[in-house]
Amino acid sequence: TVVDSATGVTRQIPWTEGMKLYAATKTGEANAALKAVQILRGSRVIATTDTARLAANAPGPALQAGDVIKLGQLAGR
C-alpha cells in the first residue's frame, strides 16, 4: 500500500518477493513532489528516507507483504 499524505490517496500495489522501496514507489505512481518516504510495518516505522536517495541502482530496503509506504514532505518544509 502506498499512501500519499498530501492528497490522502491510497494505492494498493501487488507485493512481490524481493520488492524494494524504489520499485514500490514507481508502481504506486508516487507524487514526485513529496520528498520523504516512510516504511511502516505494523505500528513501527522501519525506515525513513528522502526520495532523492532512491534510484534503480540504489533501490532502498526490501519490503515485506503488508508494509505501508507513506509519502510526505521532509520535516521543516
N, C-alpha and C positions, 0 to 999 in steps of 0.2 A: 504494500500500500504506500502510495506517495501522497503526502498532504502538503498543499500549498497554503501556508499560513496567511498570505496576503489576501487570497481570494476565498479561502475555505474549501476550494475544490479538492476532492479526494479521488484518486485514480487507483483502481485495483490493477495490479500487474501480475502476470504469472511468475512465480518464483521458479528458478531452475537451479539445479545443483551447480555450485561454483560461481553463481551470480555475484558480481561485485557492485559496489555503490555506483560507479560511473555508468554501467550498463542500465541499472535500475532508473537512474535519473533521466537517461536518454529515452528509455522505453516509456517512462511515465510522463514524457514531454514536459520536463521541469521548466518552470519560468526562469529564464536566464537572468532576469533582474534580481532574483533572490540569491544572496551570496553565502548564506550559511546552510549547512546540512547537518541534521542530527539523525542518528540511527537509534530508534527506541526498540528495545527488546523486552517485552512485558512492560514493567513500570520503570525500567532502568535505561539511562542514556548510555549506550555502548560506545559511541564515537561522535565527535563533532568536528567538522572541517569546513574550510572555505571552498566554495565550488571552483575557484580558480586553481586549486591544487589537484583537481580531478582531471584526468585525461586518459585516453585509451592505453597509454603506456604507464600510467600511474593510477589504476582504477579504484584505489581505496580498498577498504576492508571487504571481506566476503560477507554475504548476507545469509541469514537463516530463514526458513519458512516462518511467516508470521511477523517478521520485522516490519516496523513502520519507519518510513523515511519522511522526516519533517523538514520542509524548506522554509527559510525565513531570511530576515536581514541580520547582518552582523551586529553585535552589541555596540551601542554608542552611535548608531546611524539612524 
